[in-house]
């Protein structure tokens, strides 16, 4: 979980910086690159959040349910 939380923190900082950069862009090519970076960062963040939620659900499941689902 800690590694995912660190990755999420990095993506938050990237998004904040990219948002500022996007607001300051004066050329269309700069804006396009910043927008692509922002989009990629958002997608990574979604993947990390989904994985973190999945791990937390796995940890909260009772041990019997985990044993039953893995033995199938």
N, C-alpha and C positions, 0 to 999 in steps of 0.2 A: 504494500500500500504506500509506503513512504516514497518509493521510486516514482510511482504514478503521481503522487501529490507534488513532488518536485517538478515533474514534467508539466503538470498543470500550471504551476507557478510560473515556469518559464514561458509557457504559451500565453499566459495573462500579460506578462511583461512585453512579449512580442506584439500582441494585439494592441496594447496601449501605445507602444512606440510607433507601430505601423499606422494606427489611426491618426496620430499627430502628423506623421509624414504625409499621409494621404491628404490631410487638410492643407498642408503647405506646398504640395506639388503644383508646379507651374506648367509642366509639359505633359501632354497626354501619355507619353511612354512611361514617364515616372508614375503617373497615377495608375496606369495599367499594372505595372510591376507591384506597386503597393497594394492594389486591390487583390492581385493574385496571392500575395503573401498573406494578406488578411484572411482570404478565403481558405487557404491551406492551413493556416493556424487555427481557424475555427473548426475545420474538419478534424484536425488532430485532437483538439480539445474535446470534441464530441466523442471521439474514439476512447480517449483516456477516461472521460467521465463515465462512459458506458462500462468500461472494464473495471473501474473502481467500484461502481455500483454492483456489478456482478460479483466481484470478490467479497464485498461486504455482505451480500445476500448469502454467499456460500458460507461465510463465517458465522452468520446468524442462524443457519439451519441446524436443527438438532443432529447429534452424531448418528442416530439411528437412520434418519432420512438420508444422510450422506452415504452410509454403508449400503443401504438398500439401492440407491440410485447408481452406485458404482459397481455393484455386483451384477447388474443386468447386462 
